Amino acid sequence: MAAIDDIRQLAQDTYYSINGTENDDTDEDLETFENNFIRGFNLWLDEYETETYWNQVRDNDFELATIANTTDYSFELPDEYRTPIINENKYLKFIVDGTVIAQFKMVNPNQTVVDDDFTRPDRATFVGRNIVLSRPPTDAEIGATIVLDVVQYIPKLTRTNADALGVIYSKQIAVLGVAKNNTLSDLTKVTLSPSFAQKYSNELSKAIAINNQSNDIDDMRGDSYSHIAGIW
């Protein structure tokens, strides 16, 4: 089945959800109907892909760069990747021959944790399109590979490429997402939007919960007092 056939079916499903009937356009009018749906889908996709780190486009242990000197501490993320994954206990690593020799905790640029006098952990963040380290590499780290988890962009829908339909959580969430946006812009159907928005919110919450669930439970982490020395 060609990409446009899958797109046309989803467009008809969305149209039916809003209007209770199929679109009967043909020829040039049908092509315009399909193109308008593709545009609406891609506008919705922009909001959908930022809701969480979707597993379908996740790239774990991505090799960002090889350390070549002790002056560079900012490294550009390739254009096909949307963002690094920034979560609790998520680290950027320097690896040599399979051995981790340094770890940088991934944090948001606006993190406000204040380091005490004893612990000054290495950190990394994402600014613009660059992964920025809290310090430059050392001589001993030259030649190491910078490794971290990242997320790719979900591919845009086109008349010849429907890959996005295989990446999103479900076609139903796309139907509801496009429908809520389209009814908001249609004065004659704006009263339908709250219903679509509520159904979409429920479906999205379910999708995010399934996406983020794990069978690996973090152990409780206590405070470290290893910096305390002497006899008490």
Beta strands, then each sheet from edge to edge (+ up, - down):
strand 1: 58-66
strand 2: 74-76
strand 3: 81-84
strand 4: 91-96
strand 5: 99-106
strand 6: 123-127
strand 7: 130-133
strand 8: 145-152
sheet 1: 1+ 8- 3+
sheet 2: 1+ 8- 4+ 5- 6- 7+ 2-
end
